[in-house]
């Protein structure tokens, strides 16, 4: 089991920022299995900022819940830049959210390959009025819990950065 106490301050910061900005958040998670949403909803008052979380562990769930094309998954694999982006954009479309984060990866200990090793995670953030942002994380074969927790940490930091970008666009109109 992954101990989320280490990310509590980051999650609280994201909730405060989103609430102050009047933004709703949604997660779309594969390799983290709902841990990002879990970290966010551990914070008192999170209902003001969290709309929903999608746990789309299977390829079918990615397609059924988020509209990720099955042929895209077949062509590039579930753990890919394109699928992470499709997940984030699908979560934005399937929710009331202003900002979404999506993650898909290989937490291990098995399932990796030379091309897609254990610890590879693709993350995408989508926000109304902004281009979708993608990050590739290479976390190494540090153990399943460590990979998942590191992904949650980076996702929370990326959510905070995306909220700041949304606010900047609001203020400047650019």
QUITAQUI-V940414 format. One record per residue. RES is the residue in one letter. PSI is psi in degrees with one decimal (NA if undefined). D_LAST is the distance of its C-alpha to the last C-alpha in whole Angstrom. Layout:
# QUITAQUI-V940414
RES/PSI/D_LAST + RES/PSI/D_LAST
This chain:
# QUITAQUI-V940414
X/140.2/43 + X/129.1/39 + X/113.3/39 + X/0.8/36 + X/-33.8/37 + X/-21.9/35 + X/5.6/32 + X/-43.5/32 + X/-41.8/30 + X/-42.8/27 + X/-41.8/27 + X/-39.1/28 + X/-45.5/25 + X/-44.4/23 + X/-44.3/24 + X/-45.8/24 + X/-46.1/20 + X/-43.0/20 + X/-46.0/22 + X/-33.6/21 + X/-8.0/17 + X/31.2/19 + X/144.6/18 + X/140.5/21 + X/147.3/22 + X/144.4/24 + X/149.5/25 + X/108.8/27 + X/136.9/30 + X/-77.6/32 + X/-23.2/34 + X/-10.5/33 + X/31.0/35 + X/3.0/33 + X/-32.6/33 + X/-48.6/29 + X/-39.0/30 + X/-42.0/33 + X/-42.8/31 + X/-44.0/29 + X/-4.5/31 + X/-18.7/34 + X/128.4/32 + X/134.3/33 + X/2.5/31 + X/-19.8/29 + X/-18.5/29 + X/-17.3/26 + X/-21.0/24 + X/119.9/26 + X/-53.0/26 + X/168.7/28 + X/137.1/29 + X/121.6/30 + X/107.9/33 + X/69.3/33 + X/-39.3/36 + X/159.9/37 + X/-38.0/36 + X/-39.2/37 + X/-39.3/35 + X/-41.9/32 + X/-49.9/33 + X/-44.7/34 + X/-31.7/32 + X/-4.9/28 + X/19.2/29 + X/122.6/29 + X/130.2/31 + X/-35.8/35 + X/-29.1/35 + X/-46.6/32 + X/-43.1/34 + X/-35.4/37 + X/-44.8/35 + X/-11.3/33 + X/152.5/35 + X/-32.6/33 + X/88.4/32 + X/160.4/30 + X/-49.7/26 + X/-39.4/26 + X/-39.7/28 + X/-43.5/25 + X/-45.4/22 + X/-36.9/24 + X/-46.9/25 + X/-45.5/22 + X/-36.3/21 + X/-39.6/24 + X/-37.4/24 + X/-43.2/21 + X/-30.6/22 + X/12.2/26 + X/-177.8/25 + X/9.6/23 + X/154.9/20 + X/-27.2/17 + X/134.6/17 + X/151.0/20 + X/138.5/22 + X/141.2/25 + X/140.9/27 + X/131.3/30 + X/-171.7/33 + X/102.6/36 + X/-21.9/37 + X/-174.2/41 + X/-20.6/44 + X/-175.0/44 + X/-8.2/42 + X/168.6/41 + X/176.4/42 + X/-39.8/41 + X/-37.1/38 + X/84.5/37 + X/162.2/38 + X/136.3/39 + X/-4.9/36 + X/126.0/33 + X/133.5/30 + X/129.9/27 + X/140.0/24 + X/144.9/21 + X/133.6/18 + X/136.3/16 + X/143.9/14 + X/128.2/13 + X/2.6/9 + X/152.1/10 + X/148.9/12 + X/135.7/15 + X/138.1/16 + X/142.4/20 + X/138.6/23 + X/123.6/26 + X/134.4/28 + X/93.6/32 + X/-5.9/34 + X/172.7/37 + X/68.0/40 + X/-0.2/40 + X/147.3/42 + X/-50.7/40 + X/-40.3/39 + X/-41.8/38 + X/-44.7/36 + X/-42.7/34 + X/-41.0/34 + X/-35.9/32 + X/-42.9/30 + X/-45.0/29 + X/-47.2/28 + X/-36.8/26 + X/-41.0/24 + X/-42.3/24 + X/-41.4/22 + X/-36.8/20 + X/-44.0/19 + X/-43.9/19 + X/-39.4/16 + X/-39.3/14 + X/-42.5/15 + X/-39.4/13 + X/-42.4/10 + X/-44.0/10 + X/-39.9/10 + X/-43.1/8 + X/-40.9/5 + X/-44.8/8 + X/-40.4/8 + X/-19.4/5 + X/10.3/4 + X/NA/0
